Amino acid sequence: MEPQPKKSPLNDYAVYSNIGIEMAVIIAMGVFGGIKLDKWLGCSPLFTLILSLLGVGIALYVMIKGFTPKQKNKDE
């Protein structure tokens, strides 16, 4: 067995910061797209609500996927 190299705490902060930034960008894209669709179709804030909630769901999925450890393949 080879000793595992020490992980820098700075690396962990970078990973968590990246996940937070990804979440913010995904939600902002949903809100922005919803606002543009509402203006284009001339309807109430229906698409803003739908796309923002969809963005939150996708952002949560990305967050959970980012926090779960990756499984190593036993064949490797």
All heavy atoms as a GROMACS GRO file, in nm:
protein
  582
    1MET      N    1   0.083  -0.118   0.000
    1MET     CA    2   0.000   0.000   0.000
    1MET      C    3   0.088   0.124   0.000
    1MET      O    4   0.182   0.133   0.078
    1MET     CB    5  -0.089   0.004   0.123
    1MET     CG    6  -0.202  -0.094   0.122
    1MET     SD    7  -0.301  -0.077   0.271
    1MET     CE    8  -0.424   0.032   0.212
    2GLU      N    9   0.052   0.215  -0.083
    2GLU     CA   10   0.124   0.342  -0.089
    2GLU      C   11   0.059   0.440   0.006
    2GLU      O   12  -0.063   0.445   0.016
    2GLU     CB   13   0.120   0.397  -0.231
    2GLU     CG   14   0.192   0.312  -0.331
    2GLU     CD   15   0.181   0.370  -0.471
    2GLU    OE1   16   0.157   0.492  -0.483
    2GLU    OE2   17   0.195   0.294  -0.566
    3PRO      N   18   0.140   0.520   0.076
    3PRO     CA   19   0.078   0.622   0.162
    3PRO      C   20   0.011   0.729   0.077
    3PRO      O   21   0.061   0.768  -0.027
    3PRO     CB   22   0.196   0.680   0.241
    3PRO     CG   23   0.317   0.647   0.161
    3PRO     CD   24   0.284   0.521   0.083
    4GLN      N   25  -0.104   0.769   0.123
    4GLN     CA   26  -0.180   0.870   0.049
    4GLN      C   27  -0.123   1.008   0.081
    4GLN      O   28  -0.091   1.038   0.196
    4GLN     CB   29  -0.327   0.865   0.086
    4GLN     CG   30  -0.395   0.738   0.041
    4GLN     CD   31  -0.542   0.739   0.077
    4GLN    OE1   32  -0.588   0.825   0.150
    4GLN    NE2   33  -0.615   0.642   0.026
    5PRO      N   34  -0.108   1.091  -0.022
    5PRO     CA   35  -0.058   1.226   0.004
    5PRO      C   36  -0.160   1.307   0.083
    5PRO      O   37  -0.280   1.286   0.072
    5PRO     CB   38  -0.036   1.284  -0.136
    5PRO     CG   39  -0.124   1.203  -0.225
    5PRO     CD   40  -0.134   1.067  -0.162
    6LYS      N   41  -0.108   1.398   0.166
    6LYS     CA   42  -0.198   1.482   0.245
    6LYS      C   43  -0.271   1.578   0.153
    6LYS      O   44  -0.214   1.634   0.061
    6LYS     CB   45  -0.120   1.561   0.349
    6LYS     CG   46  -0.073   1.479   0.464
    6LYS     CD   47  -0.014   1.569   0.570
    6LYS     CE   48   0.020   1.488   0.692
    6LYS     NZ   49   0.074   1.573   0.799
    7LYS      N   50  -0.400   1.594   0.180
    7LYS     CA   51  -0.481   1.688   0.103
    7LYS      C   52  -0.473   1.825   0.169
    7LYS      O   53  -0.482   1.837   0.290
    7LYS     CB   54  -0.626   1.641   0.095
    7LYS     CG   55  -0.645   1.520   0.008
    7LYS     CD   56  -0.789   1.475   0.008
    7LYS     CE   57  -0.873   1.576  -0.065
    7LYS     NZ   58  -1.012   1.534  -0.080
    8SER      N   59  -0.457   1.924   0.090
    8SER     CA   60  -0.452   2.060   0.141
    8SER      C   61  -0.593   2.108   0.175
    8SER      O   62  -0.686   2.085   0.100
    8SER     CB   63  -0.390   2.151   0.035
    8SER     OG   64  -0.406   2.286   0.070
    9PRO      N   65  -0.610   2.177   0.291
    9PRO     CA   66  -0.742   2.232   0.322
    9PRO      C   67  -0.786   2.335   0.219
    9PRO      O   68  -0.905   2.353   0.196
    9PRO     CB   69  -0.726   2.296   0.459
    9PRO     CG   70  -0.593   2.257   0.510
    9PRO     CD   71  -0.515   2.199   0.398
   10LEU      N   72  -0.690   2.400   0.158
   10LEU     CA   73  -0.722   2.497   0.055
   10LEU      C   74  -0.792   2.430  -0.064
   10LEU      O   75  -0.882   2.487  -0.124
   10LEU     CB   76  -0.595   2.569   0.009
   10LEU     CG   77  -0.613   2.690  -0.081
   10LEU    CD1   78  -0.700   2.794  -0.013
   10LEU    CD2   79  -0.479   2.749  -0.118
   11ASN      N   80  -0.753   2.307  -0.095
   11ASN     CA   81  -0.816   2.231  -0.203
   11ASN      C   82  -0.962   2.203  -0.170
   11ASN      O   83  -1.049   2.214  -0.257
   11ASN     CB   84  -0.740   2.101  -0.226
   11ASN     CG   85  -0.788   2.027  -0.349
   11ASN    OD1   86  -0.841   2.087  -0.440
   11ASN    ND2   87  -0.769   1.898  -0.349
   12ASP      N   88  -0.990   2.169  -0.045
   12ASP     CA   89  -1.129   2.144  -0.004
   12ASP      C   90  -1.213   2.271  -0.015
   12ASP      O   91  -1.327   2.267  -0.061
   12ASP     CB   92  -1.135   2.093   0.140
   12ASP     CG   93  -1.082   1.951   0.153
   12ASP    OD1   94  -1.080   1.880   0.051
   12ASP    OD2   95  -1.042   1.913   0.265
   13TYR      N   96  -1.157   2.384   0.026
   13TYR     CA   97  -1.230   2.510   0.016
   13TYR      C   98  -1.260   2.544  -0.129
   13TYR      O   99  -1.367   2.595  -0.162
   13TYR     CB  100  -1.152   2.625   0.080
   13TYR     CG  101  -1.140   2.613   0.230
   13TYR    CD1  102  -1.018   2.628   0.293
   13TYR    CD2  103  -1.251   2.585   0.309
   13TYR    CE1  104  -1.006   2.617   0.430
   13TYR    CE2  105  -1.241   2.573   0.446
   13TYR     CZ  106  -1.118   2.590   0.506
   13TYR     OH  107  -1.107   2.578   0.641
   14ALA      N  108  -1.165   2.515  -0.217
   14ALA     CA  109  -1.186   2.544  -0.359
   14ALA      C  110  -1.299   2.458  -0.415
   14ALA      O  111  -1.381   2.506  -0.494
   14ALA     CB  112  -1.057   2.519  -0.437
   15VAL      N  113  -1.304   2.331  -0.374
   15VAL     CA  114  -1.409   2.242  -0.422
   15VAL      C  115  -1.546   2.291  -0.374
   15VAL      O  116  -1.641   2.299  -0.452
   15VAL     CB  117  -1.383   2.097  -0.375
   15VAL    CG1  118  -1.504   2.008  -0.400
   15VAL    CG2  119  -1.262   2.040  -0.444
   16TYR      N  120  -1.556   2.327  -0.246
   16TYR     CA  121  -1.684   2.371  -0.192
   16TYR      C  122  -1.725   2.506  -0.250
   16TYR      O  123  -1.843   2.532  -0.274
   16TYR     CB  124  -1.680   2.378  -0.040
   16TYR     CG  125  -1.658   2.242   0.024
   16TYR    CD1  126  -1.575   2.226   0.132
   16TYR    CD2  127  -1.721   2.129  -0.027
   16TYR    CE1  128  -1.555   2.102   0.190
   16TYR    CE2  129  -1.701   2.005   0.029
   16TYR     CZ  130  -1.618   1.991   0.138
   16TYR     OH  131  -1.599   1.868   0.194
   17SER      N  132  -1.628   2.594  -0.272
   17SER     CA  133  -1.660   2.723  -0.335
   17SER      C  134  -1.711   2.702  -0.476
   17SER      O  135  -1.804   2.770  -0.520
   17SER     CB  136  -1.535   2.811  -0.339
   17SER     OG  137  -1.493   2.841  -0.209
   18ASN      N  138  -1.650   2.609  -0.547
   18ASN     CA  139  -1.692   2.578  -0.683
   18ASN      C  140  -1.836   2.528  -0.685
   18ASN      O  141  -1.914   2.566  -0.772
   18ASN     CB  142  -1.598   2.477  -0.746
   18ASN     CG  143  -1.625   2.456  -0.892
   18ASN    OD1  144  -1.670   2.546  -0.962
   18ASN    ND2  145  -1.600   2.336  -0.939
   19ILE      N  146  -1.873   2.443  -0.590
   19ILE     CA  147  -2.009   2.391  -0.585
   19ILE      C  148  -2.108   2.505  -0.559
   19ILE      O  149  -2.214   2.513  -0.621
   19ILE     CB  150  -2.021   2.281  -0.477
   19ILE    CG1  151  -1.943   2.157  -0.521
   19ILE    CG2  152  -2.166   2.245  -0.451
   19ILE    CD1  153  -1.931   2.050  -0.415
   20GLY      N  154  -2.073   2.597  -0.469
   20GLY     CA  155  -2.160   2.711  -0.441
   20GLY      C  156  -2.177   2.802  -0.561
   20GLY      O  157  -2.287   2.850  -0.589
   21ILE      N  158  -2.068   2.826  -0.632
   21ILE     CA  159  -2.075   2.910  -0.752
   21ILE      C  160  -2.160   2.843  -0.859
   21ILE      O  161  -2.241   2.908  -0.925
   21ILE     CB  162  -1.934   2.942  -0.803
   21ILE    CG1  163  -1.863   3.034  -0.704
   21ILE    CG2  164  -1.936   3.004  -0.941
   21ILE    CD1  165  -1.715   3.052  -0.729
   22GLU      N  166  -2.143   2.711  -0.876
   22GLU     CA  167  -2.225   2.638  -0.974
   22GLU      C  168  -2.373   2.650  -0.940
   22GLU      O  169  -2.457   2.671  -1.029
   22GLU     CB  170  -2.185   2.490  -0.977
   22GLU     CG  171  -2.056   2.462  -1.048
   22GLU     CD  172  -2.019   2.314  -1.043
   22GLU    OE1  173  -2.090   2.235  -0.977
   22GLU    OE2  174  -1.918   2.279  -1.105
   23MET      N  175  -2.406   2.637  -0.810
   23MET     CA  176  -2.546   2.648  -0.769
   23MET      C  177  -2.602   2.785  -0.802
   23MET      O  178  -2.713   2.797  -0.855
   23MET     CB  179  -2.560   2.620  -0.619
   23MET     CG  180  -2.542   2.477  -0.579
   23MET     SD  181  -2.564   2.452  -0.403
   23MET     CE  182  -2.736   2.494  -0.384
   24ALA      N  183  -2.526   2.889  -0.770
   24ALA     CA  184  -2.572   3.026  -0.796
   24ALA      C  185  -2.592   3.050  -0.945
   24ALA      O  186  -2.692   3.112  -0.986
   24ALA     CB  187  -2.473   3.126  -0.738
   25VAL      N  188  -2.501   3.001  -1.026
   25VAL     CA  189  -2.511   3.022  -1.171
   25VAL      C  190  -2.632   2.947  -1.228
   25VAL      O  191  -2.706   3.001  -1.311
   25VAL     CB  192  -2.380   2.979  -1.241
   25VAL    CG1  193  -2.397   2.972  -1.392
   25VAL    CG2  194  -2.268   3.076  -1.206
   26ILE      N  195  -2.655   2.825  -1.184
   26ILE     CA  196  -2.768   2.746  -1.235
   26ILE      C  197  -2.900   2.813  -1.200
   26ILE      O  198  -2.990   2.826  -1.284
   26ILE     CB  199  -2.762   2.601  -1.180
   26ILE    CG1  200  -2.644   2.527  -1.243
   26ILE    CG2  201  -2.892   2.527  -1.208
   26ILE    CD1  202  -2.613   2.394  -1.177
   27ILE      N  203  -2.914   2.859  -1.074
   27ILE     CA  204  -3.038   2.924  -1.032
   27ILE      C  205  -3.056   3.055  -1.108
   27ILE      O  206  -3.167   3.087  -1.154
   27ILE     CB  207  -3.038   2.945  -0.880
   27ILE    CG1  208  -3.044   2.808  -0.809
   27ILE    CG2  209  -3.156   3.031  -0.837
   27ILE    CD1  210  -3.020   2.815  -0.660
   28ALA      N  211  -2.948   3.132  -1.122
   28ALA     CA  212  -2.957   3.260  -1.193
   28ALA      C  213  -2.995   3.239  -1.339
   28ALA      O  214  -3.074   3.317  -1.395
   28ALA     CB  215  -2.824   3.335  -1.184
   29MET      N  216  -2.943   3.135  -1.402
   29MET     CA  217  -2.980   3.106  -1.541
   29MET      C  218  -3.128   3.072  -1.552
   29MET      O  219  -3.195   3.114  -1.647
   29MET     CB  220  -2.895   2.991  -1.597
   29MET     CG  221  -2.754   3.030  -1.629
   29MET     SD  222  -2.643   2.895  -1.678
   29MET     CE  223  -2.743   2.789  -1.775
   30GLY      N  224  -3.181   2.997  -1.456
   30GLY     CA  225  -3.324   2.964  -1.457
   30GLY      C  226  -3.411   3.087  -1.442
   30GLY      O  227  -3.510   3.105  -1.513
   31VAL      N  228  -3.373   3.174  -1.349
   31VAL     CA  229  -3.451   3.297  -1.328
   31VAL      C  230  -3.442   3.387  -1.452
   31VAL      O  231  -3.544   3.440  -1.498
   31VAL     CB  232  -3.402   3.371  -1.202
   31VAL    CG1  233  -3.465   3.508  -1.190
   31VAL    CG2  234  -3.431   3.289  -1.077
   32PHE      N  235  -3.322   3.405  -1.504
   32PHE     CA  236  -3.304   3.489  -1.622
   32PHE      C  237  -3.382   3.435  -1.742
   32PHE      O  238  -3.451   3.510  -1.811
   32PHE     CB  239  -3.155   3.499  -1.657
   32PHE     CG  240  -3.126   3.582  -1.777
   32PHE    CD1  241  -3.134   3.720  -1.770
   32PHE    CD2  242  -3.091   3.524  -1.897
   32PHE    CE1  243  -3.108   3.798  -1.881
   32PHE    CE2  244  -3.065   3.600  -2.009
   32PHE     CZ  245  -3.073   3.738  -2.001
   33GLY      N  246  -3.375   3.304  -1.763
   33GLY     CA  247  -3.450   3.244  -1.873
   33GLY      C  248  -3.599   3.256  -1.855
   33GLY      O  249  -3.673   3.280  -1.951
   34GLY      N  250  -3.646   3.243  -1.731
   34GLY     CA  251  -3.789   3.258  -1.703
   34GLY      C  252  -3.837   3.399  -1.728
   34GLY      O  253  -3.945   3.420  -1.784
   35ILE      N  254  -3.758   3.497  -1.687
   35ILE     CA  255  -3.795   3.637  -1.710
   35ILE      C  256  -3.802   3.666  -1.859
   35ILE      O  257  -3.897   3.730  -1.908
   35ILE     CB  258  -3.695   3.731  -1.639
   35ILE    CG1  259  -3.713   3.721  -1.488
   35ILE    CG2  260  -3.712   3.875  -1.686
   35ILE    CD1  261  -3.606   3.793  -1.407
   36LYS      N  262  -3.704   3.619  -1.934
   36LYS     CA  263  -3.703   3.642  -2.080
   36LYS      C  264  -3.822   3.574  -2.147
   36LYS      O  265  -3.884   3.631  -2.236
   36LYS     CB  266  -3.572   3.592  -2.141
   36LYS     CG  267  -3.453   3.677  -2.106
   36LYS     CD  268  -3.471   3.816  -2.163
   36LYS     CE  269  -3.352   3.903  -2.134
   36LYS     NZ  270  -3.366   4.038  -2.183
   37LEU      N  271  -3.853   3.451  -2.106
   37LEU     CA  272  -3.969   3.381  -2.163
   37LEU      C  273  -4.099   3.453  -2.130
   37LEU      O  274  -4.188   3.465  -2.216
   37LEU     CB  275  -3.975   3.237  -2.112
   37LEU     CG  276  -3.909   3.131  -2.196
   37LEU    CD1  277  -3.915   2.996  -2.125
   37LEU    CD2  278  -3.971   3.121  -2.333
   38ASP      N  279  -4.112   3.501  -2.008
   38ASP     CA  280  -4.233   3.574  -1.969
   38ASP      C  281  -4.249   3.702  -2.050
   38ASP      O  282  -4.361   3.736  -2.092
   38ASP     CB  283  -4.231   3.607  -1.820
   38ASP     CG  284  -4.265   3.486  -1.734
   38ASP    OD1  285  -4.330   3.394  -1.785
   38ASP    OD2  286  -4.225   3.484  -1.616
   39LYS      N  287  -4.140   3.774  -2.072
   39LYS     CA  288  -4.148   3.896  -2.152
   39LYS      C  289  -4.181   3.863  -2.298
   39LYS      O  290  -4.259   3.932  -2.362
   39LYS     CB  291  -4.017   3.973  -2.146
   39LYS     CG  292  -3.998   4.048  -2.018
   39LYS     CD  293  -3.871   4.130  -2.022
   39LYS     CE  294  -3.850   4.203  -1.891
   39LYS     NZ  295  -3.725   4.280  -1.890
   40TRP      N  296  -4.121   3.757  -2.350
   40TRP     CA  297  -4.141   3.720  -2.491
   40TRP      C  298  -4.284   3.674  -2.516
   40TRP      O  299  -4.345   3.708  -2.617
   40TRP     CB  300  -4.042   3.612  -2.528
   40TRP     CG  301  -4.045   3.573  -2.672
   40TRP    CD1  302  -4.029   3.654  -2.780
   40TRP    CD2  303  -4.065   3.442  -2.724
   40TRP    NE1  304  -4.037   3.581  -2.895
   40TRP    CE2  305  -4.059   3.450  -2.864
   40TRP    CE3  306  -4.085   3.317  -2.666
   40TRP    CZ2  307  -4.075   3.339  -2.946
   40TRP    CZ3  308  -4.099   3.208  -2.747
   40TRP    CH2  309  -4.094   3.220  -2.886
   41LEU      N  310  -4.339   3.595  -2.422
   41LEU     CA  311  -4.475   3.543  -2.439
   41LEU      C  312  -4.581   3.636  -2.382
   41LEU      O  313  -4.700   3.615  -2.406
   41LEU     CB  314  -4.485   3.405  -2.373
   41LEU     CG  315  -4.397   3.295  -2.436
   41LEU    CD1  316  -4.406   3.168  -2.354
   41LEU    CD2  317  -4.437   3.270  -2.580
   42GLY      N  318  -4.539   3.736  -2.305
   42GLY     CA  319  -4.634   3.831  -2.249
   42GLY      C  320  -4.728   3.770  -2.146
   42GLY      O  321  -4.846   3.803  -2.143
   43CYS      N  322  -4.678   3.680  -2.066
   43CYS     CA  323  -4.763   3.617  -1.964
   43CYS      C  324  -4.715   3.656  -1.824
   43CYS      O  325  -4.615   3.723  -1.806
   43CYS     CB  326  -4.764   3.466  -1.982
   43CYS     SG  327  -4.603   3.390  -1.968
   44SER      N  328  -4.792   3.612  -1.727
   44SER     CA  329  -4.757   3.640  -1.587
   44SER      C  330  -4.625   3.569  -1.552
   44SER      O  331  -4.571   3.497  -1.634
   44SER     CB  332  -4.870   3.592  -1.497
   44SER     OG  333  -4.884   3.452  -1.508
   45PRO      N  334  -4.576   3.586  -1.432
   45PRO     CA  335  -4.445   3.527  -1.400
   45PRO      C  336  -4.447   3.374  -1.387
   45PRO      O  337  -4.381   3.317  -1.303
   45PRO     CB  338  -4.408   3.593  -1.267
   45PRO     CG  339  -4.538   3.628  -1.206
   45PRO     CD  340  -4.628   3.663  -1.321
   46LEU      N  341  -4.521   3.311  -1.473
   46LEU     CA  342  -4.533   3.166  -1.470
   46LEU      C  343  -4.400   3.098  -1.500
   46LEU      O  344  -4.354   3.011  -1.424
   46LEU     CB  345  -4.640   3.121  -1.571
   46LEU     CG  346  -4.658   2.970  -1.585
   46LEU    CD1  347  -4.721   2.915  -1.459
   46LEU    CD2  348  -4.743   2.939  -1.706
   47PHE      N  349  -4.336   3.136  -1.609
   47PHE     CA  350  -4.211   3.070  -1.648
   47PHE      C  351  -4.097   3.107  -1.554
   47PHE      O  352  -4.006   3.028  -1.534
   47PHE     CB  353  -4.175   3.102  -1.793
   47PHE     CG  354  -4.264   3.033  -1.891
   47PHE    CD1  355  -4.360   3.105  -1.961
   47PHE    CD2  356  -4.253   2.898  -1.913
   47PHE    CE1  357  -4.443   3.040  -2.051
   47PHE    CE2  358  -4.335   2.833  -2.002
   47PHE     CZ  359  -4.431   2.903  -2.072
   48THR      N  360  -4.102   3.226  -1.496
   48THR     CA  361  -4.001   3.263  -1.398
   48THR      C  362  -4.009   3.170  -1.277
   48THR      O  363  -3.906   3.122  -1.228
   48THR     CB  364  -4.018   3.410  -1.352
   48THR    OG1  365  -4.012   3.494  -1.467
   48THR    CG2  366  -3.911   3.449  -1.254
   49LEU      N  367  -4.128   3.144  -1.231
   49LEU     CA  368  -4.145   3.052  -1.118
   49LEU      C  369  -4.104   2.910  -1.154
   49LEU      O  370  -4.032   2.844  -1.078
   49LEU     CB  371  -4.291   3.053  -1.070
   49LEU     CG  372  -4.338   3.178  -1.000
   49LEU    CD1  373  -4.488   3.172  -0.977
   49LEU    CD2  374  -4.264   3.195  -0.870
   50ILE      N  375  -4.149   2.862  -1.268
   50ILE     CA  376  -4.119   2.724  -1.308
   50ILE      C  377  -3.970   2.704  -1.327
   50ILE      O  378  -3.911   2.610  -1.274
   50ILE     CB  379  -4.198   2.687  -1.436
   50ILE    CG1  380  -4.347   2.678  -1.406
   50ILE    CG2  381  -4.147   2.556  -1.494
   50ILE    CD1  382  -4.434   2.662  -1.528
   51LEU      N  383  -3.907   2.794  -1.402
   51LEU     CA  384  -3.764   2.775  -1.431
   51LEU      C  385  -3.677   2.802  -1.309
   51LEU      O  386  -3.572   2.739  -1.294
   51LEU     CB  387  -3.722   2.863  -1.548
   51LEU     CG  388  -3.776   2.820  -1.684
   51LEU    CD1  389  -3.726   2.913  -1.794
   51LEU    CD2  390  -3.739   2.677  -1.717
   52SER      N  391  -3.720   2.891  -1.220
   52SER     CA  392  -3.640   2.912  -1.100
   52SER      C  393  -3.648   2.790  -1.008
   52SER      O  394  -3.547   2.749  -0.949
   52SER     CB  395  -3.683   3.038  -1.026
   52SER     OG  396  -3.817   3.028  -0.984
   53LEU      N  397  -3.766   2.731  -0.994
   53LEU     CA  398  -3.778   2.609  -0.913
   53LEU      C  399  -3.704   2.492  -0.977
   53LEU      O  400  -3.642   2.412  -0.907
   53LEU     CB  401  -3.926   2.574  -0.892
   53LEU     CG  402  -4.003   2.668  -0.800
   53LEU    CD1  403  -4.150   2.629  -0.798
   53LEU    CD2  404  -3.944   2.666  -0.661
   54LEU      N  405  -3.709   2.484  -1.108
   54LEU     CA  406  -3.632   2.381  -1.178
   54LEU      C  407  -3.482   2.403  -1.157
   54LEU      O  408  -3.407   2.307  -1.135
   54LEU     CB  409  -3.666   2.382  -1.327
   54LEU     CG  410  -3.602   2.274  -1.412
   54LEU    CD1  411  -3.654   2.137  -1.371
   54LEU    CD2  412  -3.632   2.300  -1.559
   55GLY      N  413  -3.439   2.529  -1.159
   55GLY     CA  414  -3.299   2.561  -1.135
   55GLY      C  415  -3.255   2.522  -0.995
   55GLY      O  416  -3.145   2.471  -0.975
   56VAL      N  417  -3.342   2.546  -0.896
   56VAL     CA  418  -3.309   2.506  -0.759
   56VAL      C  419  -3.296   2.355  -0.749
   56VAL      O  420  -3.205   2.303  -0.685
   56VAL     CB  421  -3.417   2.559  -0.660
   56VAL    CG1  422  -3.401   2.497  -0.523
   56VAL    CG2  423  -3.410   2.710  -0.651
   57GLY      N  424  -3.386   2.282  -0.814
   57GLY     CA  425  -3.378   2.135  -0.812
   57GLY      C  426  -3.251   2.084  -0.877
   57GLY      O  427  -3.184   1.995  -0.823
   58ILE      N  428  -3.215   2.141  -0.990
   58ILE     CA  429  -3.092   2.099  -1.058
   58ILE      C  430  -2.970   2.136  -0.974
   58ILE      O  431  -2.875   2.059  -0.963
   58ILE     CB  432  -3.086   2.160  -1.200
   58ILE    CG1  433  -3.195   2.101  -1.288
   58ILE    CG2  434  -2.948   2.138  -1.263
   58ILE    CD1  435  -3.211   2.171  -1.421
   59ALA      N  436  -2.973   2.254  -0.912
   59ALA     CA  437  -2.862   2.298  -0.828
   59ALA      C  438  -2.845   2.206  -0.707
   59ALA      O  439  -2.733   2.173  -0.668
   59ALA     CB  440  -2.883   2.442  -0.783
   60LEU      N  441  -2.955   2.163  -0.648
   60LEU     CA  442  -2.948   2.068  -0.536
   60LEU      C  443  -2.889   1.935  -0.581
   60LEU      O  444  -2.809   1.873  -0.509
   60LEU     CB  445  -3.085   2.048  -0.474
   60LEU     CG  446  -3.136   2.162  -0.387
   60LEU    CD1  447  -3.280   2.137  -0.345
   60LEU    CD2  448  -3.048   2.178  -0.266
   61TYR      N  449  -2.927   1.890  -0.699
   61TYR     CA  450  -2.873   1.766  -0.753
   61TYR      C  451  -2.722   1.778  -0.772
   61TYR      O  452  -2.646   1.688  -0.735
   61TYR     CB  453  -2.941   1.730  -0.885
   61TYR     CG  454  -2.876   1.614  -0.956
   61TYR    CD1  455  -2.896   1.483  -0.911
   61TYR    CD2  456  -2.793   1.634  -1.065
   61TYR    CE1  457  -2.835   1.377  -0.975
   61TYR    CE2  458  -2.733   1.528  -1.130
   61TYR     CZ  459  -2.753   1.400  -1.084
   61TYR     OH  460  -2.692   1.296  -1.147
   62VAL      N  461  -2.678   1.891  -0.828
   62VAL     CA  462  -2.535   1.913  -0.850
   62VAL      C  463  -2.462   1.919  -0.716
   62VAL      O  464  -2.352   1.864  -0.702
   62VAL     CB  465  -2.513   2.043  -0.932
   62VAL    CG1  466  -2.367   2.084  -0.931
   62VAL    CG2  467  -2.562   2.024  -1.074
   63MET      N  468  -2.523   1.982  -0.616
   63MET     CA  469  -2.461   1.992  -0.484
   63MET      C  470  -2.446   1.854  -0.420
   63MET      O  471  -2.339   1.819  -0.371
   63MET     CB  472  -2.543   2.081  -0.392
   63MET     CG  473  -2.482   2.096  -0.255
   63MET     SD  474  -2.590   2.180  -0.138
   63MET     CE  475  -2.717   2.058  -0.116
   64ILE      N  476  -2.551   1.775  -0.424
   64ILE     CA  477  -2.546   1.641  -0.364
   64ILE      C  478  -2.444   1.555  -0.438
   64ILE      O  479  -2.367   1.482  -0.376
   64ILE     CB  480  -2.686   1.577  -0.363
   64ILE    CG1  481  -2.776   1.651  -0.264
   64ILE    CG2  482  -2.679   1.429  -0.329
   64ILE    CD1  483  -2.922   1.613  -0.272
   65LYS      N  484  -2.442   1.565  -0.568
   65LYS     CA  485  -2.346   1.488  -0.648
   65LYS      C  486  -2.203   1.532  -0.616
   65LYS      O  487  -2.111   1.450  -0.614
   65LYS     CB  488  -2.376   1.506  -0.796
   65LYS     CG  489  -2.295   1.418  -0.885
   65LYS     CD  490  -2.336   1.435  -1.029
   65LYS     CE  491  -2.245   1.354  -1.118
   65LYS     NZ  492  -2.271   1.378  -1.258
   66GLY      N  493  -2.184   1.660  -0.588
   66GLY     CA  494  -2.051   1.710  -0.557
   66GLY      C  495  -2.004   1.669  -0.418
   66GLY      O  496  -1.884   1.654  -0.395
   67PHE      N  497  -2.096   1.652  -0.324
   67PHE     CA  498  -2.057   1.616  -0.188
   67PHE      C  499  -2.040   1.466  -0.167
   67PHE      O  500  -1.972   1.426  -0.073
   67PHE     CB  501  -2.160   1.668  -0.087
   67PHE     CG  502  -2.146   1.814  -0.059
   67PHE    CD1  503  -2.258   1.896  -0.055
   67PHE    CD2  504  -2.023   1.872  -0.035
   67PHE    CE1  505  -2.247   2.030  -0.029
   67PHE    CE2  506  -2.011   2.006  -0.009
   67PHE     CZ  507  -2.123   2.086  -0.006
   68THR      N  508  -2.100   1.386  -0.248
   68THR     CA  509  -2.086   1.241  -0.230
   68THR      C  510  -1.951   1.196  -0.284
   68THR      O  511  -1.907   1.239  -0.390
   68THR     CB  512  -2.198   1.164  -0.302
   68THR    OG1  513  -2.201   1.201  -0.439
   68THR    CG2  514  -2.333   1.190  -0.240
   69PRO      N  515  -1.883   1.109  -0.210
   69PRO     CA  516  -1.752   1.063  -0.255
   69PRO      C  517  -1.766   0.973  -0.379
   69PRO      O  518  -1.863   0.900  -0.394
   69PRO     CB  519  -1.697   0.985  -0.137
   69PRO     CG  520  -1.816   0.948  -0.055
   69PRO     CD  521  -1.921   1.052  -0.082
   70LYS      N  522  -1.667   0.983  -0.464
   70LYS     CA  523  -1.668   0.901  -0.585
   70LYS      C  524  -1.625   0.760  -0.550
   70LYS      O  525  -1.529   0.738  -0.477
   70LYS     CB  526  -1.576   0.962  -0.690
   70LYS     CG  527  -1.625   1.095  -0.736
   70LYS     CD  528  -1.537   1.152  -0.842
   70LYS     CE  529  -1.604   1.278  -0.891
   70LYS     NZ  530  -1.517   1.384  -0.919
   71GLN      N  531  -1.697   0.663  -0.607
   71GLN     CA  532  -1.666   0.523  -0.583
   71GLN      C  533  -1.552   0.480  -0.675
   71GLN      O  534  -1.553   0.508  -0.794
   71GLN     CB  535  -1.790   0.436  -0.611
   71GLN     CG  536  -1.907   0.466  -0.522
   71GLN     CD  537  -1.885   0.416  -0.380
   71GLN    OE1  538  -1.812   0.321  -0.360
   71GLN    NE2  539  -1.947   0.482  -0.285
   72LYS      N  540  -1.454   0.412  -0.618
   72LYS     CA  541  -1.346   0.361  -0.700
   72LYS      C  542  -1.386   0.224  -0.755
   72LYS      O  543  -1.448   0.144  -0.687
   72LYS     CB  544  -1.217   0.347  -0.618
   72LYS     CG  545  -1.157   0.480  -0.582
   72LYS     CD  546  -1.025   0.458  -0.517
   72LYS     CE  547  -0.960   0.593  -0.489
   72LYS     NZ  548  -0.829   0.577  -0.429
   73ASN      N  549  -1.348   0.202  -0.878
   73ASN     CA  550  -1.378   0.075  -0.942
   73ASN      C  551  -1.284  -0.030  -0.886
   73ASN      O  552  -1.163  -0.010  -0.877
   73ASN     CB  553  -1.360   0.090  -1.094
   73ASN     CG  554  -1.420  -0.026  -1.168
   73ASN    OD1  555  -1.461  -0.124  -1.108
   73ASN    ND2  556  -1.424  -0.014  -1.299
   74LYS      N  557  -1.335  -0.147  -0.848
   74LYS     CA  558  -1.253  -0.253  -0.790
   74LYS      C  559  -1.160  -0.316  -0.893
   74LYS      O  560  -1.060  -0.376  -0.858
   74LYS     CB  561  -1.341  -0.361  -0.728
   74LYS     CG  562  -1.414  -0.313  -0.606
   74LYS     CD  563  -1.496  -0.424  -0.546
   74LYS     CE  564  -1.569  -0.375  -0.423
   74LYS     NZ  565  -1.648  -0.480  -0.361
   75ASP      N  566  -1.193  -0.302  -1.022
   75ASP     CA  567  -1.111  -0.364  -1.125
   75ASP      C  568  -0.981  -0.287  -1.147
   75ASP      O  569  -0.888  -0.339  -1.205
   75ASP     CB  570  -1.188  -0.371  -1.256
   75ASP     CG  571  -1.308  -0.466  -1.245
   75ASP    OD1  572  -1.303  -0.555  -1.158
   75ASP    OD2  573  -1.403  -0.448  -1.322
   76GLU      N  574  -0.974  -0.164  -1.105
   76GLU     CA  575  -0.855  -0.081  -1.131
   76GLU      C  576  -0.744  -0.114  -1.036
   76GLU      O  577  -0.754  -0.144  -0.927
   76GLU     CB  578  -0.890   0.068  -1.123
   76GLU     CG  579  -0.980   0.109  -1.234
   76GLU     CD  580  -1.015   0.257  -1.225
   76GLU    OE1  581  -0.967   0.325  -1.133
   76GLU    OE2  582  -1.090   0.304  -1.310
   0.00000   0.00000   0.00000
